[in-house]
Amino acid sequence: MKNSLRRTLAILLALTMLFSLAACGGDSSGEEQPETSGQDKTEYTRSHMGNKVNSPNEIYYFVENPIEIIIIDAFPNGETQPEDYPSAWEYSEMNETDKAQYVESDARFDGNYIQISGLKDKEIEDKINAKLKQHYIDNVGLIPPYRGIKQCIGENPVIPESKYYYPTASMYSSGNLNNILSVTFSYYAQYLDAEGRIEEWGSPVQYYVSYLEPINIDLNTGEEVPLEALFCDDIDPYAYLNEIVKEELRNGNGDEEGWFVGTNIQLSGQFTGIKPEQKYSLGVSGITLIFDYETPEFLTSEFGYSTITIPYRDVSAVTARFYDPDENIYESDEPAIKMFPYEYNIKNEPLKEENYQVDNTYVYLTGTVIEGTPDVIKEELLGFLTVTDEEVREVLEPAMSEALMMKDPESSIDSQFYRHASTSKFGPFMNAYKSDNHYITEYGPNKNASYLEEYAAYNDVYDLREVEKGILEPLELSDLFYEDVDVEERIKYAMRKAIERQMEYETPGVEVSEVLNNDEIFEEYLDRLYDNITSFRMDRKLINLTIEDTNGIFCSVYGVETVEDIPYGWRYAYGPTELHFEDLGYENINIFD
C-alpha cells in the first residue's frame, strides 16, 4: 500500500533539495541589472471581478474556508488507485509472476489530487472538482522545457528503476482562506542521462526534474483568480510586484555555489517585468511567485524552480475581494475559524551578540529581531540583554561553590550563562521571546555531574496598533477578552478542549472519558495549571501558554513519581498549552476587532 509518510517526505525532498548549477542546467549570461519594460504605471485599470476594494485594506486576519479537502490517490491518468496497490518498494520485492498483475509504471509512481466538499452550490462544487482533477491529469509527467534539458535526458527520457525513488505527483492546498482556494500541483522525478554516463563512484548519472503548477479558484463561482484580482482597485499590481522583485534582485540573493529551492532568485537575462500570466499561489504568509521554465529571465536551479513570497500589505484585496462576512456559501453553520497571517520568510536583523567571561563563567548574550520591529521593543529587549557581572555571579556562585567543593581532582568545571531575545509577528501582534539558560557541569575521567541546569523562557506580547500610539505595555491574558468574560473559566475550558484534542490525535482508541474520569482531580489539575501560567504568545490560530513546571504539577496531582510513570492514555495529555481561538470563543475575545 502507498505510504502517505513516504509521499510527504518525497514532496518535501522535491521542494527543498539542494540543487547545483550543472553544465546541463541554465547558465547565467552575465549579471544583468534588473529592469522593466515600462510596466511601472501610475494608473491602472483592471478588468473587474469580485467585490470592489480600495487601499488601504489592512489585513489583520483571515477566515478559513469551512470545506473538506479530500486526497484521492491516483494513477497518472487520474484513475483512482486501489488501496492495496503496491508501492514501488513492494513491487520491487515481488517475483515476476506477482509483478505481472500490475502495471509497472503505475507501481513505480506515487500520485494524488484534491477534491473538495462543503459548498452549498453543488454545481459549483462539481465544477471545481472537475477542474482540480483535470489540472492533475494535465500536469502529470511533463518534461518542462527547461534550458538544456533535452541535451541531458534526451527526447525520450528514462526513469531509473528504483525502490527508493519514483515519480511523485501531489496536489496540496497552500491557501484556503476568504473564499479563495489555492492549490499547487507538485511534480518530482529523476531521469537517466541520455548518453548513459556513469558517476565516478559507479552510479548512473541522473537528473532531478521538478515543477509546480498552481491553480487559484474563487469558491463563489468556480473560476480561476487572476493575479491582478489580489490587489486593490487603485493599485497597479505589476508595478508594485516589479519593485519588490527588483529589490530582491538588488539584495543579491542567490549563491551560484548552491542554494535551496524556494529561497532565492537570480537573473539569467534582463528582467522585463511581471506578466499577468505569472504563476502564483496563496498562503497565510503571502503571495508566492513561482519562477521556472515559463520565466526564462530568472535563473532557477537545474531543471527546477525558484520562488519568492510577497508578504500581504494594505494594498492587497485578498481578504475582501471574494469574501462577504454576511453571506455564507458553505453548508457549515459553525462560527468561522479566524487566523492571523504569519510571515515565515521575514528577514531577521541582529540586535546584539556579545560573548565574554566573568570569573570562570562564559557569558553569551544574543538577540535577533524581525524586520519592522518597533524601536521601543528593540530598546526593551536590549535592556533585557544587558547583564551585570554581579548578576552572573548571583545566579551561578552558590552552585559553583558546591561544584568546587565536590569536584574530583582530575575533573574540570564548565559554567555558562546564556541569555537570548527574539521577536515574531502574527497579524497585528508581536511576540518578544526571552530566555535564560544556566549550566554548571563537571567533566572528568571518573565523574560527570551537573550542579546547575536552569532554563526559563517567557514571552511578552504587544499589540502593534497600540505601540504605534506610544503604548509599550505588554498585554495581559485578560486584555484579550471582553470585560464581562470570566477569563479563568474560558482558559480552563480551552485547556480541557486541548487535552481532548491531544488525546484524539496522539492516542487513537483511548476514550477521553476514560482519562478524564475524575472530575474533582481534573479540576484541581486545571486550577494548578492556571495558577502557574507565567506568559503567553500569539500564534496563527491559538495562543500558546507558558506554564511553570507542568510535569511537576501533573505528577503531584495524579500521584506519579515522574512523567514516565504516566499511564499510556495520559502520555500526551499533560500540560495543555495550545488554546485555540474557537475554544476560547470568538464571542469572548477582542483580538479580531
C-alpha positions as CSV (number, residue, x, y, z in Angstrom):
1,M,0.0,0.0,0.0
2,K,1.1,3.5,-0.7
3,N,2.8,5.1,2.4
4,S,1.5,8.6,3.0
5,L,4.5,9.4,5.1
6,R,6.8,8.4,2.4
7,R,4.9,10.5,-0.1
8,T,5.2,13.5,2.2
9,L,8.9,13.0,2.5
10,A,9.3,12.8,-1.2
11,I,7.3,16.0,-1.7
12,L,9.5,17.8,0.9
13,L,12.6,16.5,-0.9
14,A,11.3,17.9,-4.1
15,L,10.6,21.3,-2.6
16,T,13.8,21.6,-0.5
17,M,16.5,19.5,-2.1
18,L,19.8,21.2,-2.8
19,F,20.5,21.8,-6.4
20,S,23.7,22.9,-8.1
21,L,24.2,24.7,-11.4
22,A,25.4,21.8,-13.6
23,A,26.6,22.0,-17.1
24,C,23.3,20.9,-18.5
25,G,21.4,23.4,-16.4
26,G,20.8,27.1,-17.2
27,D,23.9,29.2,-17.2
28,S,23.9,32.8,-16.2
29,S,24.5,35.1,-19.2
30,G,26.1,37.7,-17.0
31,E,25.0,39.9,-14.2
32,E,22.1,41.9,-15.8
33,Q,20.8,44.9,-13.9
34,P,17.1,44.4,-13.1
35,E,15.0,46.5,-15.4
36,T,11.4,46.7,-16.5
37,S,9.9,47.5,-19.9
38,G,7.6,50.3,-19.0
39,Q,5.0,48.5,-16.9
40,D,5.5,50.8,-13.9
41,K,2.4,52.9,-14.4
42,T,1.0,55.5,-12.0
43,E,-2.6,54.5,-13.0
44,Y,-4.0,51.1,-13.6
45,T,-7.4,49.9,-14.9
46,R,-8.4,46.3,-14.2
47,S,-11.0,44.0,-15.7
48,H,-13.0,43.8,-12.5
49,M,-14.1,40.6,-10.7
50,G,-15.5,40.2,-7.2
51,N,-16.0,43.0,-4.7
52,K,-14.6,46.4,-5.3
53,V,-11.7,47.1,-2.8
54,N,-9.6,50.2,-2.5
55,S,-6.4,50.7,-0.5
56,P,-5.6,50.8,2.3
57,N,-7.1,47.4,3.1
58,E,-5.2,46.4,6.2
59,I,-5.0,42.6,6.6
60,Y,-5.3,41.7,10.3
61,Y,-6.6,38.2,10.0
62,F,-8.0,35.6,7.5
63,V,-11.1,33.4,7.7
64,E,-10.6,29.7,6.9
65,N,-13.0,28.3,4.3
66,P,-15.1,25.5,6.1
67,I,-14.7,22.9,3.3
68,E,-13.4,19.4,3.5
69,I,-10.3,18.8,1.4
70,I,-10.2,15.2,0.2
71,I,-7.0,13.5,-1.0
72,I,-7.5,11.0,-3.8
73,D,-4.6,8.5,-4.6
74,A,-4.5,8.3,-8.3
75,F,-2.6,6.9,-11.3
76,P,-1.1,9.3,-13.8
77,N,-4.3,9.2,-16.0
78,G,-6.4,10.3,-13.0
79,E,-8.0,6.9,-12.3
80,T,-8.4,6.2,-8.5
81,Q,-5.7,3.9,-7.2
82,P,-6.9,0.9,-5.2
83,E,-5.9,0.9,-1.5
84,D,-4.0,-2.3,-1.8
85,Y,-2.0,-1.3,-4.9
86,P,1.7,-2.0,-4.2
87,S,4.2,0.8,-3.6
88,A,7.5,1.0,-5.6
89,W,9.2,-0.8,-2.7
90,E,6.6,-3.6,-2.6
91,Y,6.6,-4.0,-6.3
92,S,10.4,-4.3,-6.4
93,E,10.3,-7.1,-3.9
94,M,7.8,-9.2,-5.9
95,N,8.6,-12.2,-8.1
96,E,7.9,-11.9,-11.8
97,T,4.6,-13.7,-11.6
98,D,3.2,-11.3,-9.0
99,K,4.6,-8.3,-10.9
100,A,2.6,-9.3,-13.9
101,Q,-0.6,-8.5,-12.1
102,Y,0.3,-4.8,-12.1
103,V,1.4,-2.0,-14.5
104,E,5.0,-1.3,-13.7
105,S,4.8,2.5,-14.4
106,D,1.8,2.7,-12.1
107,A,3.5,0.8,-9.3
108,R,6.6,3.0,-9.6
109,F,4.6,6.1,-9.2
110,D,3.0,8.0,-6.3
111,G,0.3,10.5,-7.1
112,N,-2.8,12.2,-5.6
113,Y,-5.1,15.0,-6.4
114,I,-7.6,17.1,-4.4
115,Q,-11.3,17.2,-4.3
116,I,-13.5,19.4,-2.0
117,S,-16.8,19.1,-0.3
118,G,-18.9,21.5,1.7
119,L,-20.2,24.2,-0.7
120,K,-23.9,24.8,-0.8
121,D,-23.9,25.2,-4.5
122,K,-23.2,21.6,-5.7
123,E,-22.9,22.7,-9.4
124,I,-20.1,25.0,-8.5
125,E,-18.6,22.3,-6.3
126,D,-18.7,19.8,-9.1
127,K,-17.2,22.4,-11.5
128,I,-14.3,23.0,-9.1
129,N,-13.7,19.3,-8.6
130,A,-13.6,18.6,-12.3
131,K,-11.2,21.4,-12.7
132,L,-8.9,20.2,-10.0
133,K,-8.8,16.6,-11.4
134,Q,-8.1,17.9,-14.9
135,H,-5.3,20.1,-13.5
136,Y,-3.7,16.9,-12.1
137,I,-4.1,15.0,-15.3
138,D,-2.8,17.8,-17.5
139,N,0.4,18.2,-15.5
140,V,1.5,14.7,-14.6
141,G,4.8,13.6,-16.2
142,L,5.5,16.7,-18.2
143,I,9.0,17.3,-19.5
144,P,9.1,21.0,-19.0
145,P,11.2,22.9,-21.5
146,Y,14.0,24.0,-19.0
147,R,17.1,25.3,-20.7
148,G,19.3,22.4,-21.8
149,I,17.0,19.6,-20.5
150,K,16.9,17.6,-23.8
151,Q,20.6,17.7,-24.0
152,C,20.8,15.9,-20.7
153,I,17.9,13.5,-20.7
154,G,17.1,13.2,-24.4
155,E,13.9,13.2,-26.4
156,N,12.6,10.0,-24.7
157,P,13.7,10.3,-21.1
158,V,14.0,7.2,-19.0
159,I,13.1,6.9,-15.3
160,P,15.6,4.7,-13.4
161,E,14.2,1.5,-11.8
162,S,14.4,2.1,-8.1
163,K,12.6,1.0,-5.0
164,Y,13.7,4.2,-3.2
165,Y,13.0,7.0,-5.8
166,Y,10.0,7.2,-8.1
167,P,8.0,10.0,-9.7
168,T,5.8,11.8,-7.3
169,A,2.8,14.0,-8.3
170,S,0.9,15.6,-5.5
171,M,-1.6,18.3,-5.0
172,Y,-1.9,20.3,-1.8
173,S,-3.7,23.3,-0.6
174,S,-1.3,26.1,0.2
175,G,-4.1,28.5,1.0
176,N,-7.8,28.1,1.9
177,L,-9.0,31.4,3.0
178,N,-11.7,34.1,2.4
179,N,-13.5,32.1,-0.3
180,I,-10.3,31.5,-2.3
181,L,-8.8,28.0,-2.6
182,S,-5.2,28.0,-3.7
183,V,-4.0,24.5,-4.8
184,T,-0.5,23.6,-6.0
185,F,0.4,20.6,-8.2
186,S,3.9,19.5,-7.4
187,Y,5.9,17.0,-9.6
188,Y,9.3,15.5,-8.9
189,A,11.1,12.8,-10.8
190,Q,14.6,11.5,-11.7
191,Y,15.8,10.7,-15.2
192,L,18.8,8.9,-16.6
193,D,21.5,10.6,-18.6
194,A,20.7,10.4,-22.3
195,E,24.2,9.1,-23.1
196,G,24.3,6.6,-20.2
197,R,27.2,8.2,-18.4
198,I,28.3,6.8,-15.1
199,E,29.4,8.7,-12.0
200,E,33.0,8.2,-10.7
201,W,31.6,6.1,-7.8
202,G,29.8,3.8,-10.3
203,S,26.2,5.0,-10.2
204,P,24.4,6.1,-13.4
205,V,24.2,9.9,-13.9
206,Q,20.8,11.1,-13.1
207,Y,19.0,14.5,-13.3
208,Y,16.3,15.8,-11.0
209,V,13.3,17.5,-12.5
210,S,10.7,19.3,-10.5
211,Y,8.0,21.8,-11.2
212,L,5.0,23.5,-9.6
213,E,1.7,24.3,-11.3
214,P,-0.7,26.3,-9.1
215,I,-4.4,26.9,-9.6
216,N,-6.3,29.5,-7.6
217,I,-10.1,29.3,-7.5
218,D,-12.9,31.7,-6.4
219,L,-15.2,29.4,-4.4
220,N,-18.1,31.7,-5.2
221,T,-18.0,31.0,-8.9
222,G,-15.5,28.2,-9.5
223,E,-13.5,30.5,-11.8
224,E,-9.7,31.0,-11.6
225,V,-8.5,34.1,-9.8
226,P,-6.1,36.3,-11.9
227,L,-3.1,37.8,-10.3
228,E,-4.4,41.3,-10.6
229,A,-7.5,40.5,-8.5
230,L,-5.3,40.0,-5.4
231,F,-4.7,43.8,-5.3
232,C,-6.8,46.8,-4.5
233,D,-8.6,48.5,-7.4
234,D,-6.4,51.7,-7.1
235,I,-3.1,49.7,-7.1
236,D,-1.2,48.7,-10.2
237,P,-0.2,45.2,-9.2
238,Y,2.5,44.8,-11.8
239,A,4.3,48.0,-10.9
240,Y,4.0,47.0,-7.2
241,L,5.4,43.5,-7.8
242,N,8.1,44.7,-10.1
243,E,9.5,46.9,-7.4
244,I,9.6,44.1,-4.9
245,V,11.2,41.7,-7.3
246,K,13.8,44.3,-8.3
247,E,14.6,44.8,-4.6
248,E,15.1,41.1,-4.1
249,L,17.5,41.1,-7.1
250,R,19.3,44.1,-5.8
251,N,19.8,42.4,-2.5
252,G,21.9,39.8,-4.3
253,N,20.0,36.8,-3.0
254,G,21.2,33.5,-4.5
255,D,24.6,31.8,-4.4
256,E,25.9,30.2,-7.5
257,E,27.7,27.6,-5.4
258,G,24.4,26.1,-4.3
259,W,21.1,27.2,-2.9
260,F,17.8,25.7,-1.8
261,V,14.7,25.8,-3.9
262,G,12.2,28.4,-2.9
263,T,14.5,30.8,-1.1
264,N,16.4,33.0,-3.7
265,I,16.1,34.3,-7.2
266,Q,18.7,35.3,-9.7
267,L,18.6,36.6,-13.2
268,S,19.9,34.9,-16.3
269,G,18.8,37.7,-18.6
270,Q,17.1,41.1,-18.5
271,F,14.1,41.4,-16.2
272,T,11.2,42.7,-18.3
273,G,8.6,42.7,-15.6
274,I,5.9,40.5,-14.0
275,K,3.3,39.4,-16.5
276,P,-0.5,38.8,-16.0
277,E,0.1,35.1,-16.5
278,Q,2.8,34.9,-13.8
279,K,2.3,31.7,-11.7
280,Y,1.4,32.2,-8.1
281,S,0.0,30.5,-5.1
282,L,-1.5,31.9,-1.9
283,G,-0.9,31.1,1.7
284,V,-1.1,32.7,5.1
285,S,2.3,34.2,4.6
286,G,1.7,36.0,1.4
287,I,1.6,35.6,-2.4
288,T,4.2,33.2,-3.6
289,L,5.5,33.9,-7.2
290,I,6.9,30.8,-9.0
291,F,9.7,31.2,-11.5
292,D,10.5,28.4,-13.8
293,Y,10.7,27.5,-17.5
294,E,8.0,30.0,-18.3
295,T,10.1,32.8,-16.9
296,P,13.5,32.2,-18.6
297,E,14.9,35.5,-17.4
298,F,15.1,34.0,-14.0
299,L,17.9,31.6,-13.2
300,T,16.5,28.6,-11.5
301,S,18.2,25.6,-10.2
302,E,19.0,22.7,-12.5
303,F,15.6,21.7,-14.0
304,G,13.7,23.1,-11.0
305,Y,12.1,26.3,-9.9
306,S,12.6,29.2,-7.5
307,T,10.1,31.2,-5.6
308,I,9.7,34.4,-3.6
309,T,6.8,35.2,-1.2
310,I,5.4,38.7,-1.2
311,P,4.0,39.5,2.3
312,Y,0.5,40.8,2.5
313,R,0.3,44.6,2.9
314,D,-2.6,47.1,2.9
315,V,-2.5,47.1,-1.0
316,S,-3.9,43.5,-1.0
317,A,-7.5,42.7,-1.6
318,V,-7.3,39.1,-0.7
319,T,-9.4,39.3,2.4
320,A,-12.2,41.4,0.9
321,R,-12.3,40.7,-2.9
322,F,-14.3,37.5,-2.8
323,Y,-15.5,37.3,0.9
324,D,-18.6,38.8,2.4
325,P,-19.0,38.1,6.2
326,D,-22.8,38.4,5.8
327,E,-23.0,35.7,3.1
328,N,-22.4,32.0,3.8
329,I,-21.7,29.9,0.7
330,Y,-20.9,26.8,2.8
331,E,-23.0,24.0,4.3
332,S,-21.4,24.5,7.7
333,D,-23.1,27.0,10.0
334,E,-20.3,26.8,12.6
335,P,-18.6,30.1,13.5
336,A,-15.8,30.9,11.0
337,I,-12.3,29.9,12.1
338,K,-10.1,33.0,12.1
339,M,-6.3,33.0,11.8
340,F,-3.6,35.6,11.7
341,P,-1.1,35.9,8.8
342,Y,2.4,34.9,9.5
343,E,5.5,35.9,7.5
344,Y,7.6,32.8,7.7
345,N,10.4,34.3,5.4
346,I,10.6,37.7,7.1
347,K,14.1,38.9,7.4
348,N,15.9,38.9,10.8
349,E,18.1,41.7,12.0
350,P,20.9,41.3,14.6
351,L,20.1,43.0,17.8
352,K,23.1,42.0,20.0
353,E,25.8,39.4,20.1
354,E,28.3,39.6,22.9
355,N,30.5,36.9,24.4
356,Y,32.8,37.4,27.4
357,Q,33.9,35.8,30.7
358,V,33.0,36.6,34.3
359,D,35.4,34.8,36.6
360,N,35.1,31.1,35.4
361,T,31.8,31.6,33.7
362,Y,31.3,32.1,29.9
363,V,28.5,34.6,29.2
364,Y,26.7,34.5,25.8
365,L,24.2,37.3,25.0
366,T,22.4,37.1,21.7
367,G,19.4,38.8,20.2
368,T,17.7,38.9,16.8
369,V,14.6,40.7,15.8
370,I,12.4,40.5,12.7
371,E,12.4,43.3,10.2
372,G,10.0,46.0,11.2
373,T,10.3,45.5,15.0
374,P,9.5,48.9,16.6
375,D,12.4,50.7,18.2
376,V,10.7,50.8,21.6
377,I,10.5,47.0,21.6
378,K,14.2,46.7,20.5
379,E,15.2,49.0,23.4
380,E,13.3,46.9,25.9
381,L,15.0,43.7,24.6
382,L,18.4,45.4,24.7
383,G,17.7,46.2,28.3
384,F,17.0,42.5,29.0
385,L,20.2,41.6,27.2
386,T,22.2,44.0,29.4
387,V,23.7,41.8,32.2
388,T,26.0,42.9,35.0
389,D,28.8,40.8,36.3
390,E,27.2,40.8,39.7
391,E,24.0,39.3,38.2
392,V,26.0,36.5,36.7
393,R,27.7,35.8,40.0
394,E,24.5,35.9,41.9
395,V,22.9,33.3,39.7
396,L,25.9,30.9,39.5
397,E,28.1,31.3,42.6
398,P,26.0,29.2,45.0
399,A,26.1,26.2,42.7
400,M,29.7,27.0,41.7
401,S,30.8,26.8,45.3
402,E,29.1,23.4,45.7
403,A,30.7,22.2,42.5
404,L,34.2,23.2,43.6
405,M,33.7,21.5,47.0
406,M,32.6,18.3,45.3
407,K,35.0,18.4,42.4
408,D,37.0,15.4,41.6
409,P,40.8,16.3,41.4
410,E,41.0,15.2,37.8
411,S,37.8,16.9,36.7
412,S,37.2,20.3,35.2
413,I,34.2,22.7,35.8
414,D,32.3,24.3,32.9
415,S,29.9,27.1,33.7
416,Q,27.9,29.0,31.1
417,F,25.3,31.8,31.2
418,Y,23.1,32.2,28.1
419,R,20.6,34.9,27.5
420,H,18.6,35.3,24.3
421,A,15.9,37.5,22.9
422,S,13.9,37.5,19.6
423,T,10.7,38.6,18.1
424,S,7.9,37.1,15.9
425,K,4.8,38.6,14.4
426,F,1.3,37.2,13.9
427,G,-1.2,39.7,12.4
428,P,-1.1,42.9,14.4
429,F,0.6,41.2,17.4
430,M,4.3,40.9,18.1
431,N,5.8,38.3,20.5
432,A,9.0,39.2,22.3
433,Y,10.7,36.0,23.3
434,K,13.2,35.9,26.2
435,S,15.1,33.0,27.6
436,D,17.8,32.3,30.2
437,N,20.0,29.1,30.3
438,H,22.4,28.5,33.1
439,Y,24.8,25.5,33.3
440,I,27.4,24.3,35.7
441,T,28.8,20.9,34.8
442,E,31.7,18.8,36.0
443,Y,33.6,16.8,33.3
444,G,36.3,14.2,34.2
445,P,37.5,10.7,33.7
446,N,35.9,9.5,36.9
447,K,32.9,11.7,37.2
448,N,30.4,13.7,35.2
449,A,28.0,15.8,37.3
450,S,25.6,18.7,36.9
451,Y,25.3,21.2,39.7
452,L,23.0,23.6,37.9
453,E,20.8,23.1,34.8
454,E,18.3,26.0,34.7
455,Y,16.2,27.1,31.8
456,A,13.5,29.7,31.8
457,A,11.6,31.2,28.9
458,Y,8.7,33.6,28.6
459,N,7.0,36.0,26.1
460,D,5.8,39.5,26.1
461,V,3.0,40.2,23.6
462,Y,2.5,43.6,22.2
463,D,-0.4,45.0,20.1
464,L,1.5,46.9,17.4
465,R,-1.5,49.2,16.9
466,E,-1.0,50.3,20.5
467,V,2.8,50.5,20.2
468,E,2.3,52.9,17.2
469,K,0.4,55.2,19.6
470,G,3.4,55.1,22.0
471,I,2.0,52.5,24.4
472,L,4.6,49.9,25.2
473,E,2.9,47.9,28.0
474,P,2.8,44.1,27.1
475,L,-0.6,42.6,27.1
476,E,-2.0,40.5,30.0
477,L,-4.2,37.4,29.2
478,S,-7.2,39.3,30.4
479,D,-6.6,42.0,27.8
480,L,-7.5,39.5,25.1
481,F,-11.1,39.2,26.4
482,Y,-14.1,41.5,26.6
483,E,-14.7,43.0,30.1
484,D,-17.7,40.8,31.1
485,V,-16.0,37.5,30.3
486,D,-14.9,35.1,33.0
487,V,-11.3,34.7,31.8
488,E,-10.4,31.9,34.2
489,E,-13.4,29.8,33.2
490,R,-12.7,30.3,29.4
491,I,-9.0,29.4,29.8
492,K,-9.8,26.2,31.7
493,Y,-12.4,25.3,29.2
494,A,-9.9,25.7,26.4
495,M,-7.4,23.7,28.3
496,R,-9.8,20.8,28.6
497,K,-10.5,21.0,24.9
498,A,-6.8,21.0,24.2
499,I,-6.4,17.8,26.2
500,E,-9.3,16.2,24.3
501,R,-7.7,17.2,21.0
502,Q,-4.3,15.8,22.1
503,M,-5.9,12.5,23.2
504,E,-7.8,12.0,19.9
505,Y,-4.7,12.8,17.9
506,E,-2.0,11.0,19.9
507,T,-3.7,8.0,21.4
508,P,-6.4,6.7,19.0
509,G,-8.7,4.2,20.6
510,V,-8.4,5.7,24.1
511,E,-11.6,7.2,25.1
512,V,-11.2,10.7,26.5
513,S,-13.8,9.9,29.2
514,E,-11.5,7.1,30.5
515,V,-8.8,9.6,31.1
516,L,-10.9,12.5,32.4
517,N,-12.9,10.2,34.7
518,N,-12.3,12.0,38.0
519,D,-13.7,15.5,37.7
520,E,-12.5,16.5,41.2
521,I,-8.9,15.6,40.5
522,F,-9.1,17.1,37.0
523,E,-10.4,20.4,38.3
524,E,-7.5,20.5,40.7
525,Y,-5.1,19.9,37.9
526,L,-6.6,22.7,35.8
527,D,-6.6,25.0,38.8
528,R,-2.9,24.4,39.4
529,L,-2.1,24.9,35.7
530,Y,-4.0,28.1,35.6
531,D,-2.3,29.4,38.7
532,N,1.2,28.7,37.2
533,I,0.7,30.5,33.9
534,T,3.8,32.8,33.5
535,S,3.3,34.2,30.0
536,F,1.7,33.5,26.6
537,R,2.4,34.2,23.0
538,M,0.2,34.7,19.9
539,D,0.1,32.1,17.1
540,R,-1.8,31.7,13.9
541,K,-4.9,30.0,15.3
542,L,-4.2,29.9,19.0
543,I,-2.4,31.4,22.0
544,N,0.4,29.3,23.4
545,L,0.8,29.4,27.2
546,T,4.0,29.2,29.2
547,I,3.2,27.2,32.4
548,E,5.8,26.7,35.0
549,D,6.7,23.1,35.8
550,T,3.8,21.3,34.0
551,N,5.5,18.0,34.7
552,G,5.7,18.6,38.4
553,I,2.1,19.8,38.6
554,F,0.8,16.7,36.8
555,C,2.9,14.3,38.9
556,S,1.8,16.0,42.1
557,V,-1.9,16.0,41.3
558,Y,-2.0,12.5,39.8
559,G,0.3,10.8,42.3
560,V,3.1,9.6,40.0
561,E,6.9,9.9,40.6
562,T,7.9,11.0,37.1
563,V,6.3,11.7,33.7
564,E,7.5,8.3,32.6
565,D,5.1,6.8,35.1
566,I,2.1,8.4,33.5
567,P,-0.4,5.8,32.2
568,Y,-0.3,5.4,28.4
569,G,-3.7,7.1,28.0
570,W,-2.3,10.2,29.7
571,R,1.0,10.4,27.9
572,Y,0.1,13.3,25.7
573,A,-2.5,14.9,27.9
574,Y,-0.4,16.7,30.5
575,G,0.4,20.4,30.2
576,P,-2.2,21.6,27.7
577,T,-0.7,24.9,26.5
578,E,-2.2,25.4,23.0
579,L,-5.5,27.2,23.4
580,H,-7.4,27.5,20.1
581,F,-9.3,30.7,19.4
582,E,-12.5,28.8,18.7
583,D,-12.3,27.1,22.1
584,L,-11.8,30.4,23.8
585,G,-14.9,31.6,21.9
586,Y,-14.8,34.3,19.3
587,E,-17.6,36.0,21.1
588,N,-15.4,36.3,24.2
589,I,-12.1,37.5,22.7
590,N,-11.5,41.0,21.3
591,I,-8.3,40.4,19.3
592,F,-10.0,40.4,15.9
593,D,-11.7,43.8,16.5
